[in-house]
Amino acid sequence: MTTDRVRSHFTEAADVLQRFVDAAESLVGLGEDDYLELLRRAADRGVAGGRIYDSLIAEAARIGEAEVFLTFNTRHFVGITSGIEVREPESR
């Protein structure tokens, strides 16, 4: 893949994320204590690597009181989205 193509994909992704942010009623962030608690729980469960990032996303969904979590990688979120339904969007 050429650099221009990669840059194009990043630009598209940034545009999509900007539209989500613009449409959001509110945004949720994790505080210092939230991060530390999440890392402790992850260590206790043996979660490491990229799954830490998935855990951070799931934690933000939990703090934001999400009822449904949409992802094209449902298996990445099994077991880390306590109380939130995880499902794939209907289309890409």
Buried (B, 14 or more C-beta within 10 A) or exposed (E): EEEEEEEEEEEEEEEEEEEEEEEEEEEBEBEEEBEEEBBEEBEEEEBEEEBBEBBBBBBBBBEBEBEEBEBEEEEBBEEBBEEBEBEEEEEE
